[in-house]
Amino acid sequence: MDTSLHTTDGLKLHLSHHPAGTAAHGVVVLVHGLGEHLGRYAHVIAHLNRWGWHVLAYDQRGHGRSEGGRGQLATTHDLLDDLSHVIDAARTAHRGPLVLLGHSMGGLVVSRFAADTKAPWWRPVDGLVMSSPALDPGMNGAQKLLLALLGPIAPSLAVGNGLKPAWISRDPAVVAAYVADPLVHDRVTPRLVRFIVDGGEWVRARAATWTVPTLLLYAGSDRCVAPAGSRAFATAAPQAMVTAQEFTPLFHEIFNEPEQAEVFAALQAGLRRFTAV
């Protein structure tokens, strides 16, 4: 069922609600990555429903069917504040555990959100799943210099993100569908990039004191984000809080790789841990 809600600054976000049935374990809020949209996660949602999880997915502002300039943010906390409204909607619709599942930039959003307990937009969650999160965007020196120069004078200047579609998956059909998808875009702005860079550093700096039950699944052959960010987080985080698994040969979109069955098995096992008594 498709629906919508309004952000604090009045933008309409597109939501999609997928109930699992009466005996559900809880609800998963699904947060997509940069330049894409919730429609690319139909097979992920189907798995979650089959395992007994309700799913509430949404298009982040500036993405998919949601309002907002493509790749635009009004403030660096917009995506976090937006997520708080989606969580409120999920809590209203469903009882039981609430798990955030974020891919790529979405993985950064959910981790940045869940750990900042003093922020006005913070909400408690019962578990966190990060899929190839953008904890380190892998920017080179020239890109960092350009961001430093453009950020203060043109924070809303939309440019191409420089990521190649072939980097998302080793499956040619996945890449072809991505390229042909009219809701996919490649726009970023200095303000959005600053959020990604600063947010990743913020999350990694707090790994050693992490208190949110977390499942971290990431691609070892990722070229869209640097796997080193996930490795550093996993190494520093308490093992009692964070379960991490690296899929060495996989590209960025681990749920869209030929070995996706292995990834889904790890996801299902991790979700079981969130509901274990």
Phi, psi and omega in degrees: 000126179269141178210192180205164170214166181253141179281173179303324181263017167092007177279147178267124176259137178275126180242152176225122186252128183231092180290148181263338185131183188284337185256037184289151176285331185163203183232139174253127172264119187259128184238114185284179184261188184296129172077001183244206186196168186296335182298342180278002185244022182301320181288328176293315179299319180298318176299313182298317177298317181296328178277359177094031178242128166294153178227132169240112179249156178210155172272123178295157181306141181076014183222151173054231182265006177276156178283169180112144177300142183299119180078009186265144169230143173277323175222164182287352180254006184304313184294329179285317177296320178300317181299326180298322178292322178293319178297318177301319178295320179294319179295324178294323184278332189220142170267171176094184183301145176239124181242135174264130176238114182234137178251136173058242175300326176296325175295323174294315181302312184291324180287318176299320181295309191291333186266348184264075189291346180264357182284149181295336181267000184295142172224145177290143175228160184263346179189163185222131173240124176246125178250114182041057187290151179277060178281342173212108183289352177072032181288142176272177184299318180296320179293321178294322178295316179298319178297318180297326181281316184281327185309309183288333187256337182215062185295341183251014179287115182274127179224170177291148184277350176079003181271136181269133179307327181296344181281346188283327185202154174273359178269113182301329180293322178296316180296317180297318179294322178298313181296324183276351185285117182290346180267355176273140176219168182241021186275136169223161176233160177305324180293320178293317178297321178298320176301316182294313182296309183292323180295319178296317177297320180298314181293314182297324181293339182255007183301318185295337181246026185294134184236006181258123176305123191223139170247120181247115179241124185214157183274129180281342180247035183286135173242355177277323171228164181274119177301339179302329179296315178292320179298316180296318178298313182297322180293321184276335187283152176296131182295336178290340183256328189236121171257121184239143175218124176262131177256094196304310185277354190282149172275186194305310185272085188296335177279356180240020179264161178303333180267024187300332179300322178294321180292316179295325177297319178293322178295315180298318179295320179294320178295325177299322180296327180293334183255002180292140180273000000 
